[in-house]
Amino acid sequence: MVSGFATCPGLFYATPAADGILSRIRIPGGIISSQQCRAIADIAEQHGGGYVDVTNRANLQIREIRTGINAEVLKHLQDIGLGSGNPVVDHIRNIMTSPTAGIDPQELIDTRPFVQSWDDYIAAHPALSGLSAKFSVCFDGGGIIRVCDRLNDIAFAAVLVNGNVYFRLHLSVGAKGQQPSDMGILLLPEKCLTVLAALADVYLAHSNITSQRQVRLRELLNTLGCENYLKEVEQRLPFSLLYSEIRKDLTPQPPSLQGKGEQSEGKYQHIGIYPQRQQGLFYIGVVLPLGRLESKQIRGLADLAAKYGSGTLRLTPWQNLLLTDIPQQWVADAQREIAFLQLDTSATNIKSALVACSGKKGCASSATDTKDDALGLAKYLETRITLDYPVNIHFSGCEKSCAQHSKSDITLLGVSIEADNGTVEGYHVYVGDSKQKFGREIYQYVTFAELPALIERMLYVYKIQRINSNESFGEFANRYAIAQLQKLINTDD
C-alpha cells in the first residue's frame, strides 16, 4: 500500500529525513478523536521516536521511523478515519479551518461540514493527485480565531452582508509568501463546494501530471492571470461567478469585536480557557512546546478529552491543541490534570508562541539545531523574565521558513559563523513586520552562546518601553528605526 518516496510526506508517502523516515497524517480541520490519538501514540512508539509533532497546518508528523509502517497498520488507521480512504490523494495538503469551528461564540458559520465535504470530494476524485501536493484550501467561519490570513492556495472567508452570510473568495497570487488576495467575489455558502471543484478542475487542466514538479496555483495565476482563470472556472459552472453574487452596494461588515487590541481579536485565544457558544461549556488551549507531544502525553490528553469533554481534540495551525466541550464545573480539574502531564495552558508561557523548524537533526537544509536551541532559550528565559503578553519567536534553520510562513515578532535565522576555533552555529536576528520576508534585520551572526542574553535584553526593553500592555513586540519594534532600537537595547536601564 505504501508507495515510494514523494516530495511531500503523507501517511502512504513516507519521506526520508536526516533523523529517519518521516510520515505525515492529515487531520482535516484538525479534529481528532481520543481513539485516533491512542492509535497514533502506538504508532509513534512502535515505529518512530515515541513522539509526534503538530505542524502549522494542524497535521501530525511521526519522525525517526526506522521500520516501515506495514499495510495492516495502515489499513487499521484508515478504518478509524486516519488517512484518506484513497491513498493516491493522501499527500495533498491538509484542509485548514479555525480550530474553534462550531464552538466559536462569534463565528458566522460552522465550517466543519465544508471541510468534510471537500475531503470526501478529494478522496472520490483520484485525478486530483496530479496537482501539486502543496495544493491547499482553507475555510474561515468569521469567528474570533481567524485563519483566512494563513498561506493557502484558495481561501473562503465568511462575511456578513446585509444580514446574510457569504463567503469571500481569496486566491494565492503574486509574490511567494504573499497572503491570498481577495477576488471581489461573494458566494452563497451552498455554492462554495461547486466553485471549489471547478477551481481545482481548471488548475488540473493546466497542470502537467507527467512533470517531476507540478506547477503551484500561484505560479499558474501569475502566468494565466486571475481574470482568465476565473473565466475558465465560470465555464464549468451552472451559474455566473463573476457578476451575479456581488454588487457594488454590498459591503461586507467586519465581525464584531469586544474591546481593543490584538488579544480581543483572538490572536492568542487558541491558548487558555474560553467559553464556547454552547452554554456552560468551555475549551482549553494547551501549549505544546515546539508542537511536540510525547506518546504518554498524547494518551493522557486523549483520556482527558474522554473524561471531561466529548472525546475529541483539535489541533491548531499554531502547533498547539484544544480540549473542547468541557462543562464549567470540570474546567479546574482538567487544568490540573493537564499540568500533571507537564503541559501548560498559559498564553504568557514563553513556549506558547515559540516556533522552530525540525533543524539539523531532521533536515539537511538547516544550518542550526533549531529545536534544541529554542528549548535552551526557553529554559534560560523562564527564570529571568515574566511575560504578560505573548511574544512570537521563530527559529528557522534556513531561508525556506518551513515552520512558520507568517511574520513573527522575532525571527532567528540560522547561519554558520566562522570563528577562530572553527565553524560555530549562530543566528541573524530580525524584528517586527515589514515587506521583508523575516522582518527587519537588527543583528547579524549572533552565536547561540550570546543569543539568550540578547533576547532577554530585547524583551526587557520591550516591557518597559511599550505604549501599553496590549502592544505586541512587533508593534513596539515597528515604532523605531533599527538604529534607535539597537540603542535602546544596548543602553536602556
N, C-alpha and C positions, 0 to 999 in steps of 0.2 A: 504493500500500500504506500510505502514511503518512496518518493522519487529521489533523484539525485539532488545535489546542492542547487539552490536557487539564490538569486541576488538578494532577495528579501526573505527572511525566515518565516516559517509557518509551522503548524503542528505536523504537517505532512511534508514540509520542505525545510528540513534542518539545514543550518548554515554553519560552516566552520568558523571558529573564533580563536583568539590566542589562548583562551583558557579551556578549550574543548568545543564540543558541538553546542550550538545554540538553537533552542526550539521556542517558537512564539505561539501562544494560544490567544486567538482572537476572542474577545468578550464583547459582543455587540452592545453598545450603550453602557458598557462597564458593569452590568448587573450579573451577579454570580450567586449561586445558592451555597448553603452550608455543605451539602453533599458534594458539589463540584469542588469546593475548597479542599475538602478532605482527600478527594481523588488526586488533586494537584499536589498536595503535600506528600502523598505516597510516591508519586512520580518523581518529585524533586529528590526524595530520599533514596529511592531505588536506582535512579538513573543519572541524577545530577549532583549538584553540590550541596543539597539539603536546604536550599532556599529558593525563593522566586523574587523577581524584580517586577514592579509595576512600572509601565512605560508612560510616556507622555501622550499616548493615545488610549490609555486605560486598557492596554493589553497586559498579559502576563508572560514573562520570559523565564524559561528554565535554562540555566547555564551549567557549564562544566559537565556536559553529558559525555560519558566515556563509552558507554554501551548503548547501542541504538534502542529506541522505544519500539517494541515489537508490535506486529499487526493486531494481536489480541488486545493489547492495552489500548491501542489507538481506537479499535472498534468500541471498547468499553467507554472511552471518552466521548465518542460520537453518540453512543446510546444515552448518555446522561446530559447531552446538549453542549458538550465542549468540542469545538472543531466543527467545521462545516460538514453537512451531510454529503457534500460534493467536494472531494479533496482537490480537484483541479482549480478551484477558485479560492481555496482556503488561505492563500498567500496575499490576497488583496487586503489593503489596509482596513483596520477596524473602523466601524461606523461610530462617529462621535456624537454625543449629546450631553446635556447637562447631567451631572450625577444626581441632581435633585429632581429630575423629571418625574412628574406625577405627585410629588410631595412638596414642591416649592409653593409657598403661600402667595407669591406674586406672579407665577407663570401664567401666560395667556393660553397655552395649550399643552397638553401632555404629549410629548414627542415619542414616548416608548412604542406606540403602535407603528409609527413611521419607521423607526429603527428595525423592528421585527419584520415588517413588510418588505423593506429593502434588502434585508439579509436573506429572506426567503427568495426574493427575486434573483439575487446573485447566485444562490445555490441552484436555482432552476434554469439558469442560463449559462452553461459552461463556456460559451463563446467569449464571455467577459474575461476569461483567463488570458485572452490576447492583449488586454490592456496592461498598462504599467502596473506593477504590483503596488506602486505608491498612489494609485487612484484612491482618493479619499473624499468622503461625504460626511456632512455634519447637519444636524437638525437642532436648532436653538429655539426653545419654547418661550423666550422673552421673560424669564424669571429673574430672581436675584442673582443666581450664579450663571453667568453667561459664558458661552463657548464659541460664539459666532466670530470672535476675533482671532481664534486659533487658525493655524495654517491648514487649509483644506482646499481641494480642487473645486468642490461645489458645496455651498452652504445655503440652507434655508433658514432664515431668521424671522421668527414670528413678530408681527407688529399689529397694533390696534389702529384701525382706520374707521372713523365714524361709528365706533361701537362694534365693529366686526373684526374678526381675526383673519389676517392674511399672512402668507409667508413671502418675504422679500428674497429674491434670488441673487446670490453672490457667486462669482466665478473667479478662479485664480488666473490673473493676467498681469503682465508687466514684469518687473524685476523679480529675481529669485528672492524668496523670503518676504515678499510684499503680501500684506493681508488681502483676502479675497475682495474683489471690487463689486459694488452694488450695480446691478444691471438695470435698475429702474423698473423692474417688473414685479408686480404684485400678483400672487397666486392664491386662489382659494385652497384651503388645506386638502380637499378631496382631489385636487388636480396635481398635487406635488409629485406623487409617485409616477404618474403618467409622464410628466415632464422630465423627471429624473431618468426614466427608462429611455426616453428619446435623446436626452443629453448624452447618455452612455453609448447609445447606438451610433450617433454621429461621430463621437470620439473613436469608437471601434472602427467605423468605416474609413477613418483617416489614419489608422494605425497599421503598421506593417508587422503582422504577427510572426513573420519569419525572422525578423531582425533580432539580434542579440540584445539590443537595448530599445525598449518601447518608448515612443515619444511621450513626454509628460503633457497633460492637458494644458498647462500654462504655455508650453512651447507651441502647441498647436494653435492656441488662441492668439499668440503673438504673431504667428505666421499667417493664419487664415483671417484673423480679425473677428472680434466678438459679434458684430452685426451679421457677417456672413455665416458664422457658426450657428447663431440663433435662427437665422432664416432656414437653414437646413433642418434644424430641430423642429421648427414650426411646420415644415412639410410633412413631418411624421406624426403630427397631432391632429385630432379631430376638432380642434378649436384654435382660435387665434392666440398666439403667445405674446406678440409684441405690442398689441394695441388694445385688446379687449379688457384686460384686467386692471389697467392703470389709467387714471385720468389726472390731469394737472391739478384738479381741485381736491384730490385725495392725498392728504398729507399725513404720514404716519405719526402717531402720538407716542412719545417716549414712555417707557414703563414708569409707573410711579415709584419714587424712591423716598424712603424715610430718612430725614436728616441730610447731612452733607458729609463730604469726604469719601475716600475710596472704600473705607470699611462698610459704609452704608450701601455701597454699590455691589457688595458681595465679593470683593476681591479675595478675601480670606475666609469666607463663610463655608469653605469646604473643610475647615479646621474648627473644632469646638462643638458646643452644644446649642442646637437651634430648634425652635418649634416647627413642625410640619403643618401643611394645610389641613391635615386630619386632626380634628380636635383632640387634645390630650396626648398626642404622640410627638416624639422628638427624634432627631437624628444626631449622631455623634460623629464628628470628623476626626479621624485618628492619624496622627503624624507617623509616617513610616520613614525612618532615617534613610535618605537617598533612595526611597522607593523600595527598600528591601525588607522581606519578611522571611524569618526562619520557619522551617516546617512546623515546629511546635507552636509558633505564634499564629500560623495560618489555622491550625486545628483549634487553638484557643479562641480565636475570633469567630470561627465557624460555630463553635459551641455557644458563644455569647449571643450570636445572631439568632440561633435556635431557641435559646433560653429566654431571652428578653424581647426579641423582635419577631420578625416574620420569617426568619430563616434565610434572609438574603443580605448580601453585602454589595456595596457599589464602589468600584474603582474609579478614580478620577484622573483627568489629564494632568493633574498636578502631582501625581505619583503618591497619593495617599488613598485612604478608603473611608467610606461611611458605613456605620451601623445604623439601620433605619427602623422606623415603626416601634420605637421603644416607649411604653407608657411612662408618664411623668414619674410615677412612684418608683420606677426601677432605674431611672437615669443615674442616680448616685451610685447604686450597686454596680451597674455596668461600668461606670467610670473607674471605680476601684479595681474591678477585675481586669480592665484594660491596663491599668498601672501595674498590676501583678504580672502581666505579660511583658513588662519592661517597655511599654509604649506610652505615648503621651497624647493629650488632647488639647494642648495649648498652642494658639497661633503665635505666641511670642517665644516659644521654644526656638532656639537658633536653627534647629534642624527642620522646622516646619516649612521653610522656604529655601532650603539648601538643596541644590540640584547638582548632580555630577554625571558625566557620561561613564562608560564602562572602564575607561582608562587603559593603561598599558597592559594590564592583566587580561583584558578582554578584546582589545582592538590594536592592530598593528599600526594604525594611523596616529595613535595618541603619543604625545611627547612626554606625558607625565602620568603618574599613578593617581588619577583624579579622585577616585573613591576614598582611598586611604588618606589622601591629603585633605579632602573635605571633612572626613571624620576627625582627623587630627586638629583641624581648625575649630570644629565644633567643640571638641573637648577642651581646647585652650580657652575659647570664648565663654563657655558655660560658667566658669568660675571667676570670670573677670568683668563681665558686663551683662546687665539685665536689659532686655528689650521690652518695650511696651507697645511696639508696632512692628510687624514682621518686615524683615529685610531679605529680599530675594538675592542670594549669592549663587552664581552659576559657575561651576568648574567645567571647562571644555578642554579636552586634550588636544584638539586641533581645530582648524578653521571651519569644519563642517557643522559644528554645533548641534550634534545629533540629539542630545538630551533635552535641549530647550531651544526652540526656534524663535520664541518671542523675546522681547527685550527684558533684561533684568536690571535690578538696582546696581549690582556689582557683578561684573563678568571677569573671570580669571582664565586667561587663555594660555594653555600650556606651551612652553618653549624649552629648548635646550640652551644652557648657558655655559660658555667656555670659561673655565676657571684654572687657576694655577695647578691644581691637583687633578685636572681632567674636566670632563663634562658633568654638570650638575643640572637637576631639574628646577625649573622656575616658571614664572608666570608674567605675562603682561596684564596690567590691571586697567579695566575700563569702568566708567561710571555713567549713570543716567541714561536717558533715552535721547537718541538723535537719529539722523539719517544714516549714520554708520551702523554696520551690522551689529557690533557689540556695544555700541555707545561711544563715549569719548575716552580716548586713552589718557590716563593720568600718570601711570608709572610703567616703566619697561624693565624687563629682566630682573624681576624680584625673585630671589631664591626662596624655596619653601621655608627655609630656616628663618628668613626675615619676614615672611608673609603674615603669620598670625599677629605679631605685634603691630604691623602696619594696619591690618583690618581692624584690630581693636581700637587703634587711634582714630581711624576713619569713622567708626561707629560712635565713639565718644564725642567727637566734634559734631557729628550729625545730631546727637541727642541734645546738646547744649545750644546749637545754633539754629535748629529748625524753627519754623514760624509757630507751629502748634503740634499737638500730639497726633494729629491725623495726616501730617505731611510725610509722605514716603521719602525714603532715602534718595530715590531717583529724582523726585521733585525738588528736594533740597539741593542736590548736586547741580541740577539744571539752572539754579538761580545764580551760579557763579561761573566765571571764566575758569579755565583749568589752572592758570597761574594763581588766581585768588584762592581756589580750593586747596591747592598744594600749600600755599602759605598758611591757611587756616590749620591744616592737618599737621604741618611741621612746627607751628608756633603756639597754637591756642592752648591755654591752660584752663 
